[in-house]
Amino acid sequence: MIRIDAVWLATTPLDMRAGTETALARVVQVFGGAKPHHAYLFANRRATRMKVLVHDGIGVWLAARRLHQGRFVWPRDVSLEQMSLTQPQLHALVLGLPWQRVEDDGAIRLL
């Protein structure tokens, strides 16, 4: 459906009332631009909600995810404004799992 070649995570929070234009403006500010087939992830301050902006090569898609219990495992080190994730890490993050432990092959190597 939508091809995603790279996943980027912003460490600074985004107001979840933000629409497509505001989220796209934040992508440009933090990442320098929205590249085709890249996904850009943002969370609110409490890390209970996440928005994902994807540029599909023609336009942009904005999706939201909300956890009713717990929080997304979001980096608290804001000295890095952005970081990249692998596909397995993205899958773990969306489920609310500790994605930093997951390697490319899906193995957990960090406790």
C-alpha positions, 0 to 999 in steps of 0.5 A: 500500500504505502512503501516506507523505506526509512523511519525517522523519530523526532524526540521533541513533542508535538501538539496532537491537535496538529493537522497535516500542514502543522505536522509537515511544517515540523518535519521540515523544521526538524528533518530538513524536508519530507523525503518520498517513502519516509515516515516521520514519527512524533509523540505528545509530551506524555508519550500516550499519543503518536502521529506519523506523517508519511510522504508517499511520493505524491502527497502526505498521509497523517495517521494517529495512534493512541494508547489507552494504557501505558506509554510509548517508549519515547527517547527522553534525550532531547539533545538529539532532535531526531533518530532513525529506526528500523522496520522491526523497531517501528513495529515494536514502538507502535505496539508500545514495546521497548523498541531500543532493544530490537535489532534488524533481525528481531532479536533482543540483545539489550536488557 
